[in-house]
Amino acid sequence: MAQNKLTPLQQVEADRKAAAEKKANKVSRTFSDEEKATRKERVGKAKDALARSVGAKGDHVTAGRAALKQYLRQINEPNQPDDQRFEMLVEAPFKAPPKKRDNNR
């Protein structure tokens, strides 16, 4: 026998119950002191780079600032960039991309 299809109201109620159960069973993530110090240092560097790049102009500045803002929004996500990638993020608003060369001879 085929499974009965839920009405939209029943589906909403089932989704609400599933979300409540998921929230009740959530395991909180704990950060070590070393991780906290690293995160605090990175947030400070990112905010400093954002503050210093306010007056800069260019297309690379807006893209670099957007990347830094996205990093700060996702600071609590489990996948964080390594140190080299983070340094590239911090330098992005200040480092102009190389100009394209035309070799039309």
C-alpha positions, 0 to 999 in steps of 0.5 A, spaced: 500 500 500 502 506 498 504 511 503 499 517 505 501 523 502 501 529 508 497 535 507 501 542 507 499 543 514 501 536 516 508 537 513 509 543 516 507 540 523 512 534 522 518 539 520 517 543 526 517 537 530 523 534 527 527 541 528 525 541 535 528 534 536 534 536 532 535 542 537 534 538 543 539 533 541 544 538 539 551 537 541 555 543 543 562 544 540 567 546 545 573 550 543 580 549 546 584 555 549 589 555 543 583 555 538 580 561 542 586 565 541 587 563 534 580 566 532 581 572 537 587 574 533 584 572 526 578 577 528 582 582 530 586 582 524 580 581 519 577 587 522 583 591 522 584 590 515 577 592 513 578 599 517 584 600 513 581 599 507 575 604 507 579 609 503 582 604 498 579 604 491 579 599 486 575 593 484 580 588 488 578 592 494 571 591 494 572 583 492 577 583 498 572 587 503 567 582 501 571 576 502 573 579 509 566 580 511 564 573 509 570 570 513 567 574 519 560 571 518 562 564 518 567 565 523 563 559 527 563 554 521 567 548 522 572 549 516 576 555 517 582 557 512 589 555 514 594 560 516 597 562 508 590 562 506 587 567 511 593 571 510 591 572 503 584 574 505 587 579 509 592 582 504 587 582 498 584 589 499 591 592 499 594 588 493 592 590 486 592 584 481 597 584 476 595 587 469 593 583 463 598 584 458 596 585 451 601 582 446 598 584 440 604 585 435 
